[in-house]
Amino acid sequence: MNKRTIGIFFVLLLTICLKAEAQGVKSVRINEVMITNETNFLDDYGLHSAWIELYNSSFASVNVESCFLTNDKNNPRMYPIPKEDIQTEIPPRQHLLFWADGLPSRGTFHLSFKLDPTKENWIGLYDANGITLIDEVTIPAGTLLADQSYAREDDGSLNWVVKGQDNQHYVTPSSNNMTKDSNSKIESFKVHDGSGFLMAIMAMIIVFSCLLLLATSFKIIGKIAIWINKKNQIKSKGISNKNEQKETDLGNTPGEIYAAIGMALHEYQDNVHDIEDTVLTINKVKRNYSPWSSKIYTLTETPRKH
C-alpha cells in the first residue's frame, strides 16, 4: 500500500467522521425560551436571566461546540460555543441551557446577546461553518409575560405553546417539556386485567414455551453430534458398505463408556486422590546387647534326666 492510497483512505475516513458529526448536530433543536426571568430559574451566579434551552432529539450524544447561537439574522456567528468544554456534549434525549445575559465572560453558557421582551425575538442555531441553519424560532412581540416561556409542546415537536400560565403548563428548564405521570400501556392493562390472571397465564405460557424450545434444541443438537461422530468414525475406518456399518455398530457407543470417561475426568480435575510420597526411607535401628537385660538368664534350667 503506497502513500497515495493511505492518504486517500484517511481523507475518506475524515470525511465520513465529519459527515457523521454534522448529522448528529442537525438533530439539536431550540426547545424552550424564556425572555423575562424574574422569579424563575437561577443561573450559576444566582441571578435571574433570560435563557435558551437546546434539546438533543437523537439517540446518541451530540457535542455542540463550535456551533453558533444568535438573535440577528445578519450576524449568524454572533456567539460561537467554545471548544474543549465537556459540558457542551448533550446526552441522548437530554437538554442544555444557555443564559442570554450578554455576559460571555462569565462562562461557556453565557451568551453575548440579550433578548428584548418589547420586540419580536428571532433565535437561530447555526452549524460550525456559520452558514448552515440547524434550527430557528421566532417569538412574537408581547407573547410572553414575566416568567413565561415559549416552548415546544413536547420535546422536539413542531407545535409551540406558551408555558407558565397555570399549573398544567409549567416552565421546564433543563427538563422534559411534557411530563408523563402515567404509562398508557400499564393503565390499559389495569382496565382489561385488574386481577392479573391473564398476566399470570401469559407468563406461564412463555416460560413453558421457552423450556420446550430449549429441550428440543438440546435434543436436535445431540442427534447432530452423534451423527457427526458416527460419520467421522466410519470415515476413519474406511467403511462404505451399509451392512458392514450396521454390523460394526460404529457411532453407537454405550452410555457406560461415556459415564466412565466423565467420572475419570471428574476425578482428575478435582484431585480426589491423595498425593502420596514415592520416596521410601528405611532407617536401621541399632540396639546394644547387654547380658544383664537378657531374659535367658532369668529362666529356670530344665533338670537333667539320668
C-alpha positions in Angstrom: 0.0 0.0 0.0 1.7 3.2 -1.2 1.5 6.7 0.5 -1.1 7.9 -2.0 -3.6 5.1 -1.1 -3.0 5.7 2.6 -3.7 9.4 2.1 -6.9 8.8 0.2 -8.0 6.3 2.9 -7.5 8.9 5.7 -9.3 11.6 3.7 -12.3 9.4 3.2 -12.3 8.4 6.9 -12.1 12.0 7.9 -14.9 12.9 5.6 -17.1 10.2 7.0 -16.4 11.3 10.5 -17.2 14.9 9.8 -20.4 13.9 8.0 -21.5 11.8 10.9 -20.8 14.6 13.3 -22.7 17.1 11.1 -25.7 14.7 11.0 -25.5 14.5 14.8 -25.6 18.3 15.3 -28.5 18.6 12.9 -30.6 16.7 15.5 -30.3 19.5 18.0 -33.4 21.7 18.4 -34.2 25.0 20.1 -36.6 23.6 22.6 -37.7 26.4 25.1 -37.0 30.1 25.5 -37.7 32.5 28.4 -37.3 36.2 27.7 -38.2 37.8 31.1 -37.0 35.9 34.1 -38.0 37.5 37.4 -38.6 34.6 39.8 -37.7 31.5 37.7 -34.6 29.5 37.3 -31.3 30.9 38.7 -28.0 30.8 36.7 -24.7 29.7 38.2 -24.2 33.3 39.6 -27.5 33.2 41.4 -29.1 35.7 39.0 -32.4 35.6 37.1 -31.5 35.9 33.4 -33.2 35.0 30.1 -32.4 31.6 28.9 -32.5 29.4 25.8 -32.8 25.6 26.0 -31.4 23.2 23.4 -32.6 19.6 23.0 -30.8 16.6 21.5 -33.5 14.7 19.7 -31.3 11.8 18.6 -30.4 8.6 20.5 -26.6 9.4 20.5 -24.6 12.1 22.3 -24.0 15.3 20.4 -21.4 18.0 21.0 -22.5 21.5 20.1 -19.0 23.0 20.4 -18.1 25.4 17.6 -21.8 25.9 16.7 -23.3 29.4 16.8 -26.2 30.9 18.7 -27.5 34.3 17.5 -30.5 36.6 17.6 -29.5 38.5 14.5 -30.2 37.0 11.0 -27.5 39.3 9.6 -24.9 38.0 12.1 -25.1 34.2 12.3 -21.8 34.0 14.1 -22.7 36.2 17.0 -21.9 33.7 19.7 -19.6 30.8 19.0 -20.0 28.0 21.5 -16.5 27.4 23.0 -14.5 24.3 22.3 -13.0 21.8 24.8 -15.8 22.1 27.4 -17.1 18.7 28.2 -20.4 20.1 29.3 -21.2 21.1 25.7 -21.9 17.5 24.9 -25.6 16.8 25.1 -26.5 13.2 26.1 -29.2 11.4 24.1 -32.7 12.9 24.5 -31.4 15.5 27.0 -31.2 19.3 27.3 -28.6 22.1 27.6 -29.3 25.6 28.9 -27.7 28.9 27.7 -28.2 32.2 29.5 -28.9 35.2 27.3 -27.4 37.8 29.6 -24.9 39.5 27.3 -22.0 38.5 29.6 -19.9 35.8 27.7 -17.0 36.4 30.1 -19.0 34.5 32.8 -18.5 31.2 31.1 -19.3 28.9 28.2 -23.1 29.0 28.7 -23.5 32.8 29.0 -24.3 34.3 25.6 -23.0 37.5 24.1 -26.6 38.9 23.5 -29.8 39.6 25.3 -33.5 39.1 24.5 -35.9 42.1 24.3 -39.4 41.5 25.7 -40.8 44.5 23.9 -39.8 43.3 20.4 -40.0 40.2 18.2 -37.2 37.8 19.1 -35.7 35.6 16.5 -33.2 33.0 17.6 -31.1 30.8 15.4 -28.7 27.9 15.8 -26.0 27.5 13.1 -23.6 24.8 12.3 -19.8 25.1 12.9 -19.4 26.6 9.4 -21.6 29.6 10.4 -23.7 29.1 7.2 -26.0 26.1 7.7 -29.0 26.9 9.8 -29.8 24.0 12.1 -32.9 25.4 13.8 -34.7 28.7 14.4 -37.6 30.1 16.3 -39.5 33.4 16.3 -41.2 34.7 19.4 -43.8 37.4 18.5 -43.7 40.6 20.5 -45.9 40.7 23.5 -46.4 36.9 23.5 -44.8 36.3 26.9 -45.3 37.8 30.3 -42.7 37.6 33.1 -41.7 34.1 34.0 -43.4 32.6 31.0 -41.6 30.6 28.3 -42.2 29.8 24.7 -41.7 26.1 24.3 -42.4 23.1 22.1 -45.4 21.3 23.3 -43.3 18.1 23.5 -39.6 17.9 23.3 -38.6 18.3 19.6 -42.2 18.6 18.4 -43.4 21.1 15.8 -46.1 22.7 17.9 -45.1 25.7 20.1 -47.1 26.8 23.2 -46.8 29.4 26.0 -45.9 27.8 29.3 -46.1 29.2 32.8 -49.8 30.4 32.6 -51.1 27.7 35.0 -50.2 24.6 36.9 -50.9 22.4 33.9 -48.4 24.2 31.7 -45.4 25.0 33.9 -42.0 26.1 32.8 -39.4 23.3 32.4 -35.8 24.5 32.1 -33.4 21.6 31.5 -36.3 19.1 31.7 -38.9 17.5 29.6 -41.5 19.9 28.2 -44.2 17.3 28.7 -44.1 15.4 31.9 -45.8 12.0 31.7 -47.1 11.0 35.1 -48.5 7.6 33.9 -47.9 4.8 31.5 -50.7 4.4 29.0 -49.9 0.7 28.5 -50.0 0.0 32.2 -53.3 1.9 32.6 -54.8 -0.1 29.7 -53.6 -3.4 31.2 -55.2 -2.4 34.6 -58.5 -1.8 32.9 -58.5 -5.1 31.0 -56.9 -7.3 33.6 -57.2 -5.8 37.0 -56.7 -9.1 38.9 -53.6 -10.1 36.9 -54.9 -13.5 35.9 -54.2 -13.1 32.2 -50.7 -11.8 33.0 -50.0 -15.0 35.1 -51.3 -17.2 32.3 -49.2 -15.4 29.7 -46.1 -15.7 31.9 -46.6 -19.4 32.4 -47.1 -20.0 28.6 -44.0 -18.0 27.8 -41.9 -19.9 30.4 -43.1 -23.4 29.3 -42.7 -22.5 25.6 -39.1 -21.4 26.3 -38.3 -24.6 28.2 -39.9 -26.8 25.4 -37.8 -24.9 22.8 -34.7 -25.4 24.9 -35.3 -29.1 25.3 -36.0 -29.5 21.6 -32.8 -27.6 20.7 -30.7 -29.8 23.0 -32.2 -32.9 21.6 -31.6 -31.8 18.0 -28.0 -30.8 18.8 -27.4 -34.2 20.5 -28.6 -36.1 17.5 -26.4 -33.9 15.2 -23.4 -34.5 17.4 -24.0 -38.3 17.3 -24.4 -38.3 13.6 -21.2 -36.3 13.0 -19.3 -38.7 15.4 -20.6 -41.7 13.6 -19.7 -40.3 10.2 -16.2 -39.5 11.4 -15.7 -43.0 12.7 -17.0 -44.6 9.5 -14.7 -42.3 7.5 -11.6 -43.2 9.7 -12.3 -47.0 9.3 -12.8 -46.7 5.6 -16.2 -48.5 5.7 -18.6 -47.7 2.8 -21.0 -50.7 3.0 -24.1 -50.0 5.0 -24.5 -53.6 6.1 -20.9 -53.6 7.4 -21.7 -50.3 9.2 -24.6 -51.9 11.0 -22.5 -55.0 11.9 -19.7 -52.9 13.4 -22.2 -50.6 15.1 -20.0 -47.6 14.7 -21.0 -44.4 16.4 -23.2 -46.2 18.9 -21.0 -46.0 22.0 -22.6 -47.4 25.1 -23.6 -44.9 27.8 -21.4 -46.7 30.3 -18.3 -45.7 28.4 -19.2 -42.1 28.5 -20.0 -42.3 32.2 -16.6 -43.9 32.9 -14.9 -41.2 30.9 -16.8 -38.5 32.7 -16.0 -39.9 36.1 -12.3 -40.2 35.2 -12.2 -36.6 34.1 -14.1 -35.5 37.2 -11.6 -37.3 39.5 -8.6 -36.0 37.5 -9.8 -32.4 37.6 -11.0 -32.4 41.2 -7.8 -34.1 42.5 -9.8 -36.6 44.6 -6.8 -38.9 45.1 -4.4 -38.4 47.9 -0.9 -37.2 47.0 1.4 -40.0 48.1 5.2 -39.7 48.6 7.1 -42.1 46.3 10.3 -42.0 48.3 10.7 -44.7 51.0 13.2 -44.3 53.7 14.4 -47.2 55.8 16.4 -46.5 58.9 18.4 -49.2 60.6 17.9 -49.2 64.4 20.9 -50.3 66.4 20.4 -51.7 69.9 23.3 -52.6 72.1 23.0 -56.1 73.7 23.6 -56.5 77.5 23.6 -59.8 79.4 22.1 -58.1 82.4 18.9 -57.3 80.4 18.8 -60.7 78.7 15.8 -62.8 79.6 17.7 -66.1 79.1 19.4 -65.7 82.4 16.2 -65.5 84.4 14.7 -68.8 83.1 14.8 -71.9 85.2 17.1 -74.5 83.9 15.5 -77.7 82.8 16.6 -80.7 85.1 18.7 -83.3 83.6 17.5 -86.9 83.4 19.8 -89.7 84.3 
